[in-house]
Amino acid sequence: MIILSKLADYGVIVATHLATHPERRENAAAVAMATRLPQATVAKLLKALAHAGLVTATRGSAGGYRLARSAGAISVAEVVAAIDGDIGMTQCSVHVEDCERTTYCPTRPHWAAI
């Protein structure tokens, strides 16, 4: 079984919340209140999601965060990768150069497909 980190799980919760109201911008405090997550954690997640280009941030009194694309165009894998980094089933599926068996490994192409 693959278990997401708690932070990645929270990132999916935050992204899902933003997807429920795509027309409005919300600040970290409002997202934290709606999701019942700590505000500092939500702020950290929103910053990571913005850095990955998944949400846009607007400053000012009418500012806040919202999804950068439609919810259907953002995958859970993108959200998890924005929080936890590259996703892979094995080390070689993420960093092929780290494996000494690359040239003769019969399973590598299958891991890459997953």
C-alpha positions as CSV (number, residue, x, y, z in Angstrom):
1,M,0.0,0.0,0.0
2,I,1.2,3.5,-0.8
3,I,0.4,6.1,1.8
4,L,0.6,9.8,1.0
5,S,2.4,12.1,3.5
6,K,0.1,14.0,5.8
7,L,1.1,17.3,4.0
8,A,0.3,15.8,0.6
9,D,-3.1,14.7,1.9
10,Y,-3.7,18.2,3.2
11,G,-2.6,19.6,-0.1
12,V,-5.3,17.5,-1.9
13,I,-7.9,18.8,0.6
14,V,-6.9,22.4,0.0
15,A,-6.9,22.0,-3.8
16,T,-10.3,20.2,-3.6
17,H,-11.7,23.1,-1.5
18,L,-10.5,25.6,-4.1
19,A,-12.1,23.6,-6.8
20,T,-15.5,23.8,-5.2
21,H,-15.5,27.6,-5.6
22,P,-13.5,28.3,-8.8
23,E,-14.9,31.7,-9.3
24,R,-13.6,33.3,-6.1
25,R,-10.3,34.0,-4.5
26,E,-9.7,32.9,-0.9
27,N,-7.0,33.8,1.5
28,A,-5.1,31.3,3.6
29,A,-7.2,32.1,6.7
30,A,-10.5,31.4,4.9
31,V,-9.2,28.2,3.4
32,A,-7.9,27.1,6.8
33,M,-11.3,27.8,8.4
34,A,-13.2,26.0,5.7
35,T,-11.0,22.9,5.7
36,R,-10.3,22.9,9.5
37,L,-6.6,22.8,8.9
38,P,-4.0,24.9,10.7
39,Q,-3.5,28.3,9.0
40,A,0.3,28.0,8.9
41,T,0.0,24.7,7.2
42,V,-2.5,26.0,4.7
43,A,-0.3,29.0,3.9
44,K,2.7,26.6,3.3
45,L,0.6,24.4,1.0
46,L,-0.8,27.3,-1.0
47,K,2.7,28.6,-1.5
48,A,3.9,25.2,-2.8
49,L,0.9,24.9,-5.0
50,A,1.5,28.3,-6.4
51,H,5.2,27.6,-7.0
52,A,4.1,24.5,-9.0
53,G,1.7,26.6,-11.1
54,L,-1.4,24.9,-9.8
55,V,-2.9,27.9,-8.0
56,T,-2.6,31.6,-8.7
57,A,-2.0,34.2,-6.0
58,T,-3.3,37.7,-6.1
59,R,-2.2,40.3,-3.6
60,G,-4.4,43.0,-2.1
61,S,-7.7,43.4,-0.3
62,A,-9.5,41.5,-3.0
63,G,-6.7,39.0,-3.4
64,G,-6.3,35.4,-2.5
65,Y,-5.7,32.1,-4.1
66,R,-7.6,30.1,-6.7
67,L,-6.9,27.2,-9.1
68,A,-4.7,28.2,-12.1
69,R,-6.6,25.8,-14.3
70,S,-10.0,24.1,-14.2
71,A,-10.2,21.4,-11.6
72,G,-10.5,18.7,-14.3
73,A,-7.2,19.8,-15.7
74,I,-5.3,19.3,-12.4
75,S,-4.5,15.7,-11.3
76,V,-4.1,14.5,-7.8
77,A,-0.6,13.4,-8.9
78,E,0.3,17.0,-9.7
79,V,-0.9,18.2,-6.3
80,V,1.1,15.4,-4.5
81,A,4.2,16.2,-6.6
82,A,3.9,19.9,-5.7
83,I,4.0,19.0,-2.0
84,D,6.2,15.9,-1.8
85,G,8.3,16.1,-5.0
86,D,8.6,13.6,-7.8
87,I,6.4,10.6,-7.5
88,G,7.6,7.1,-8.4
89,M,7.1,3.5,-7.5
90,T,10.8,2.9,-7.4
91,Q,13.9,5.0,-7.3
92,C,14.8,4.3,-10.9
93,S,11.3,5.4,-12.2
94,V,12.1,8.9,-10.9
95,H,15.9,9.1,-11.2
96,V,17.0,6.6,-13.9
97,E,20.6,7.8,-13.6
98,D,20.9,6.5,-10.1
99,C,20.5,2.8,-11.1
100,E,23.4,0.8,-12.3
101,R,21.1,-1.8,-13.9
102,T,19.4,0.6,-16.3
103,T,20.9,-1.0,-19.4
104,Y,19.7,-4.5,-18.7
105,C,16.8,-4.2,-16.3
106,P,13.7,-6.0,-17.6
107,T,11.3,-4.2,-15.2
108,R,12.3,-0.6,-15.7
109,P,10.0,0.1,-18.7
110,H,7.1,-1.3,-16.7
111,W,7.7,0.9,-13.7
112,A,8.0,3.9,-16.0
113,A,4.5,3.2,-17.4
114,I,3.0,3.0,-13.9
